[in-house]
């Protein structure tokens, strides 16, 4: 790890520097750093995905600075563990670019913390509360909208446009075997583009979203009882709150796996849906509009539909975007996501009833 010490020294100075791999992130490479006993996280930013690193880092700085100010106003103790803290490089920038063109950032390491990969109703409620509070704290952030780090990331109209182009080109010659699924996607396209339509009509606002609301992006204390903070802020950007709500449901409220080949195992986990909704509305409902609350359950269907479209698009294109474990992997993912969508459709009245009941509770 000697080669990383020079990078660390572009941010901080110390006599005793140690660097070791940290976790197994899918996007960025992360390392735990110790400098004279103080701990940091060093990350190599994937600038193939995040093409404008200065704007990316400015987003994170704006978000964390605003949250820190909110916590200070509330008199919260232990703030260094409640929000990420970026370390500026010695040239004043919040990133360092090495001779090879790679971008790096350094953050304080949040001590005595843990994250979870599996979910339970109790954990879902705390996670919903965390993401609701995250959005609530950022609902009055000054300075205009954040930079869109991945353009049209949760824009269904844009995703469908790409999908239809892939269907038209049929680059991998796979269209005949998936035509039925293509037809099912098209049957639902008008409903799934409703948020974009409502936004154009001035009825649905865009807010500061996390855009990757998985349970493992919330840090808990070492006992796993108390939420510390929301992490992984690379995709924080403008969006609809229903998308963040739905993104958790797609990943956290699935009784099966994202690529489950046994479709009988795949369905919406109603207890998890109810628990997350309870926690989320407890902290978010004060700043949400009625139309945002009315469309939360739609968000669950939307993000599941969107991921079905994205996996199937890649399958039609010949598997050029997602890493695959087998030739049919993207198709298996598509079918599993579509099965989850169908389960959500069957349970949609119950989901809406849950939202309506909890929006009025204290």
Secondary structure, DSSP 8 states (H G I E B T S, - for coil): -HHHHHHHHTT---SSEEEEE----SSSEEEEEEETTEEEEEEEE-TTTS--HHHHHHHHHHHHHHHHHHHHHTT-S-GGGTS--EE--TTS-S-EE-TTS-EEEEEE---SEE--SS--HHHHHHHHHHHHHHHHHHTT-SSS----SSTTTT-HHHHHHHHHHHHHH-TTS-HHHHHHHHHHHHHTHHHHTHHHHHHHTT-S--EEE-S---GGGEEEETTS-SEEEE---TT-EEE-HHHHHHHHHHHHSBSS-TT-S-GGG--B-HHHHHHHHHHHHHHHTTT--HHHHHTHHHHHHHHHHHHHHHHHHHHHHTS-SS--SSTTHHHHHHHHHHHHHHHHHHTHHHHHHHHHHHTT--
